[in-house]
Amino acid sequence: MCSYPIVRFSFALLVALMAVVFAVACIAGGMPEPERITGSVWMWQKTIYNNGQEAVPAEPNRYTIEFLPDGKVHVQADCNQVGGTYTLHDSRLDIELTHSTRAMCPPDSLDQVFKKDLGAAATCFFKGDFLYLDLTYDSGTMRLIR
């Protein structure tokens, strides 16, 4: 007696279940879809660095980034407007800030920190309404919200 049809059915079912689990894991935890990152202005809430320090803007609405579908970014870094480009491949994110106004921000401004952290983004992922940018060398994580 041969049970190949049952084995084939069980294997096919296992493969289908694995595909569903992988898809749910990607949607829930990690791999960003380009359409989720574009179409919103993201406000910086904070950066937590691996040494335990944090950078937290007093007014998050003064620190924003908008990812455009054409690969450009528009950044508000406190009193300065910044532009540049980004590439997103799976969860790998590269942001290059190419030009900026040069207004003198107040002494307590985090404009330079914000721009430096954006330039150090290496990967991104979503959790709920939050966008997280992991920085290079596992040096920290930025948290942004729509």
Sine and cosine of phi, psi and omega as CSV:
sin_phi,cos_phi,sin_psi,cos_psi,sin_omega,cos_omega
0.00,0.00,0.76,-0.65,-0.09,-1.00
-0.95,-0.33,0.70,-0.71,-0.04,-1.00
-0.90,-0.43,0.46,0.89,-0.01,-1.00
-0.85,0.52,-0.67,0.74,0.00,-1.00
-0.87,0.49,-0.60,0.80,0.02,-1.00
-0.93,0.37,-0.66,0.75,0.01,-1.00
-0.90,0.44,-0.70,0.72,0.02,-1.00
-0.88,0.47,-0.68,0.74,0.01,-1.00
-0.90,0.44,-0.70,0.71,0.00,-1.00
-0.90,0.44,-0.67,0.75,0.02,-1.00
-0.90,0.43,-0.68,0.73,0.02,-1.00
-0.89,0.45,-0.65,0.76,0.03,-1.00
-0.90,0.43,-0.67,0.74,0.03,-1.00
-0.88,0.47,-0.71,0.70,0.02,-1.00
-0.88,0.47,-0.68,0.73,0.01,-1.00
-0.90,0.44,-0.68,0.74,0.03,-1.00
-0.90,0.44,-0.65,0.76,0.03,-1.00
-0.89,0.46,-0.64,0.77,0.02,-1.00
-0.89,0.45,-0.66,0.75,0.02,-1.00
-0.91,0.42,-0.71,0.70,0.01,-1.00
-0.87,0.49,-0.69,0.72,0.01,-1.00
-0.89,0.45,-0.68,0.73,-0.01,-1.00
-0.90,0.44,-0.69,0.72,0.02,-1.00
-0.90,0.44,-0.66,0.75,0.01,-1.00
-0.89,0.45,-0.65,0.76,0.00,-1.00
-0.92,0.39,-0.67,0.74,-0.01,-1.00
-0.93,0.37,-0.68,0.73,-0.09,-1.00
-0.97,0.23,-0.58,0.82,-0.19,-0.98
-0.85,-0.52,-0.31,0.95,-0.20,-0.98
-0.44,-0.90,-0.89,0.45,-0.25,-0.97
-0.97,0.25,0.90,-0.44,-0.07,-1.00
-0.97,0.26,0.63,-0.78,0.13,-0.99
-1.00,-0.03,0.65,-0.76,-0.03,-1.00
-0.80,0.61,-0.59,0.81,-0.03,-1.00
-0.95,0.32,-0.29,0.96,0.06,-1.00
-0.98,0.19,-0.51,0.86,-0.06,-1.00
-1.00,0.09,-0.46,0.89,0.01,-1.00
-1.00,-0.04,0.23,-0.97,0.08,-1.00
0.99,0.10,0.08,1.00,0.02,-1.00
-0.65,-0.76,0.44,-0.90,0.18,-0.98
-0.99,-0.15,0.85,-0.52,-0.05,-1.00
-0.99,-0.12,0.80,-0.60,0.04,-1.00
-0.99,-0.13,0.72,-0.69,0.01,-1.00
-0.96,0.27,0.83,-0.56,0.06,-1.00
-0.99,-0.13,-0.68,0.74,0.05,-1.00
-0.07,-1.00,0.27,-0.96,0.19,-0.98
-0.84,-0.54,0.77,-0.64,0.09,-1.00
-0.96,-0.29,0.85,-0.53,-0.03,-1.00
-1.00,-0.07,0.40,-0.92,-0.07,-1.00
-0.93,0.37,-0.19,0.98,0.06,-1.00
-1.00,-0.03,0.12,0.99,0.04,-1.00
1.00,-0.05,-0.20,0.98,0.03,-1.00
-0.98,0.22,0.37,-0.93,0.04,-1.00
-0.74,-0.68,0.52,-0.86,0.19,-0.98
-0.90,-0.45,0.88,-0.47,-0.07,-1.00
-0.78,-0.62,0.90,-0.43,0.01,-1.00
-0.95,0.30,0.65,-0.76,0.04,-1.00
-0.93,0.37,-0.53,0.84,0.01,-1.00
-0.79,-0.61,1.00,0.01,-0.05,-1.00
-0.83,0.56,-0.48,0.88,-0.01,-1.00
-0.93,0.37,-0.16,0.99,0.06,-1.00
-1.00,-0.05,-0.01,1.00,-0.02,-1.00
-0.74,-0.67,1.00,-0.08,-0.09,-1.00
-0.73,-0.68,0.35,-0.94,0.13,-0.99
-0.65,-0.76,0.65,-0.76,0.08,-1.00
-0.83,-0.55,0.84,-0.54,0.05,-1.00
-1.00,-0.06,0.88,-0.48,-0.02,-1.00
-1.00,-0.05,0.49,-0.87,-0.03,-1.00
-0.86,0.51,-0.39,0.92,-0.04,-1.00
-1.00,0.06,0.15,0.99,0.05,-1.00
1.00,-0.01,0.16,0.99,0.04,-1.00
-0.98,-0.19,0.38,-0.93,0.11,-0.99
-0.83,-0.56,0.58,-0.82,0.17,-0.99
-0.89,-0.45,0.80,-0.59,-0.08,-1.00
-0.83,-0.56,0.71,-0.71,0.20,-0.98
-0.96,-0.28,0.92,-0.38,0.01,-1.00
-0.93,-0.38,0.99,0.15,-0.07,-1.00
0.86,0.51,-0.95,-0.31,-0.08,-1.00
-1.00,-0.06,0.11,0.99,-0.03,-1.00
-0.87,-0.50,0.58,-0.82,0.12,-0.99
-0.99,-0.13,0.73,-0.69,-0.07,-1.00
-0.77,-0.64,0.58,-0.81,0.06,-1.00
-0.78,-0.63,0.25,-0.97,0.02,-1.00
0.12,-0.99,-0.37,-0.93,-0.03,-1.00
-0.74,-0.68,0.27,-0.96,0.10,-1.00
-0.57,-0.82,0.42,-0.91,0.17,-0.98
-0.78,-0.63,0.62,-0.79,0.01,-1.00
-0.75,-0.66,0.86,-0.51,0.05,-1.00
-0.71,-0.70,0.92,-0.39,-0.16,-0.99
0.82,0.57,-0.87,-0.49,0.02,-1.00
-0.98,-0.19,-0.01,1.00,-0.01,-1.00
-0.98,0.21,0.83,-0.56,-0.03,-1.00
-0.82,-0.58,0.72,-0.69,0.07,-1.00
-0.77,-0.64,0.85,-0.53,0.02,-1.00
-0.91,-0.42,0.80,-0.60,0.07,-1.00
-0.87,-0.50,0.92,-0.39,0.04,-1.00
-1.00,0.04,0.86,-0.51,-0.17,-0.99
-0.94,-0.33,-0.38,0.93,-0.02,-1.00
-0.44,-0.90,0.45,-0.89,-0.07,-1.00
-0.41,-0.91,0.50,-0.86,0.23,-0.97
-0.95,0.32,0.24,-0.97,-0.09,-1.00
-0.81,-0.59,0.69,0.73,0.03,-1.00
-0.94,0.35,0.50,-0.86,0.03,-1.00
-1.00,0.09,0.94,-0.34,0.01,-1.00
-0.99,0.13,0.30,-0.95,0.02,-1.00
-0.86,0.52,0.39,-0.92,-0.05,-1.00
-0.84,0.54,-0.50,0.87,-0.02,-1.00
-1.00,0.01,0.15,0.99,-0.02,-1.00
-0.91,0.41,0.54,-0.84,0.08,-1.00
-0.95,-0.31,0.40,0.92,-0.06,-1.00
-0.86,0.51,-0.68,0.73,0.00,-1.00
-0.93,0.37,-0.62,0.78,0.03,-1.00
-0.90,0.44,-0.71,0.70,-0.01,-1.00
-0.87,0.49,-0.73,0.68,0.00,-1.00
-0.91,0.41,-0.65,0.76,0.02,-1.00
-0.89,0.45,-0.70,0.71,-0.01,-1.00
-0.91,0.41,-0.67,0.75,0.05,-1.00
-0.87,0.49,-0.67,0.75,0.01,-1.00
-0.92,0.39,-0.33,0.94,0.00,-1.00
-0.99,-0.12,0.06,1.00,0.00,-1.00
-0.88,0.48,0.69,-0.73,-0.01,-1.00
-0.85,-0.52,-0.62,0.79,0.03,-1.00
-0.62,-0.79,0.28,-0.96,0.05,-1.00
-0.61,-0.80,0.41,-0.91,0.06,-1.00
-0.40,-0.92,0.26,-0.96,-0.01,-1.00
-0.91,-0.42,0.58,-0.82,0.21,-0.98
-0.65,-0.76,0.94,-0.34,-0.07,-1.00
0.89,0.46,-0.77,-0.64,0.00,-1.00
-1.00,0.03,0.05,1.00,-0.07,-1.00
-0.99,-0.10,0.59,-0.81,0.15,-0.99
-0.94,-0.33,0.80,-0.60,0.03,-1.00
-0.93,-0.37,0.71,-0.70,0.07,-1.00
-0.90,-0.44,0.92,-0.38,0.08,-1.00
-0.99,0.15,0.71,-0.70,-0.06,-1.00
-1.00,0.02,0.35,-0.94,-0.01,-1.00
-0.84,0.54,0.43,-0.90,0.03,-1.00
0.85,0.53,0.43,0.90,0.00,-1.00
0.80,0.61,0.62,0.78,-0.09,-1.00
-1.00,0.07,-0.22,0.98,0.02,-1.00
0.21,-0.98,-0.01,-1.00,-0.01,-1.00
-0.63,-0.78,0.77,-0.64,0.09,-1.00
-1.00,-0.05,0.60,-0.80,0.09,-1.00
-0.86,-0.50,0.78,-0.62,0.01,-1.00
-0.78,-0.62,0.42,-0.91,0.03,-1.00
-0.72,-0.70,0.44,-0.90,0.02,-1.00
-0.92,0.39,0.00,0.00,0.00,0.00
